[in-house]
Amino acid sequence: MNKLMSFFGVIALTLVMASCSKDEECNCGIIVSDGITGDCSWLDIRNDCTNNTKRFCFDEYTWTNNYVGDNFCVTNETQW
């Protein structure tokens, strides 16, 4: 009986852990590069969920205060 309870305990714990990952923020990632092109101050950000990299243009304040290697969340994107 103890083995059966342990088995169900492991299954329940696995289900709880799997459900937590679904709540992960998929609009966040790591800044991998930055630059200025024309009127665009950009940050290339690698998404934590998909591992895709996308370039975003930001205002000068945002661009100046965030650095390569920083975590960054893009509020107007859900996932890329």
N, C-alpha and C positions, 0 to 999 in steps of 0.2 A: 504494500500500500504506500509506503514511503517513497519508493521509486516512481510510482504513478503520480504522486503529488509533486515530486520534484520535476518530473517531465512536464506537467501542466504549468508549473511555475515558470519554467524556462520558456515555454510557448507564450505565456502571458507577457513575460518581460520582453520577448522579441517583438510581439505585436505593439506594445507600448512604445518601444524604441523606434520602430518603423513609422508609427503615426507621428512622432515628433519631427521627423525629417521632412514631412509634408508641409509643415508650418514654416520652413526655412524661407528667409527673405531672398527672393530670386531677382531682385533689382539691385543687388550689391555685388561688389567685387574689389579687385586689387588694381590700382592704377599702375599700368605697365610702361607708359611713356606719356610725354606731354610736349606741347609746342604751340607755336603761333603761325597760322597761315592766313594771309590777308587779314580779314576782320574776325577771324575765328581763333580764340584761345582754347585749345582742345586738350582733352585728356582721353587716352586710350585706356579702357577699363575691361579687365577680364572677369566675366561673370562667374560667381562662385558656384552656381548650379549647373550651367551648361559648359563652362570653360571657353565660351566664345568671347572674342574681343571685339569691342565696338568703340568708335570714336564719337565723342560728344563735345559740342561747343558750349563754353560757359562764359559768364561775365568775368571781368578782370579780377574781382575780389575772390571769387570761388577758385579761379585758376591759380592765383598767387598763393592761396592759403592751403593748397593740397599738393602732395608730393608723390613722386614715383615710390611705390611700395606701400602707400597708405591704403586702408580700406575706404571705400567710398560707395554711397548709395545714391542712385539716380532716381529722384522722386517722381518724375513724369514717365518712367518706363516700368513695365512690369517684369519683362524678361527678354533677353536677347540671345 
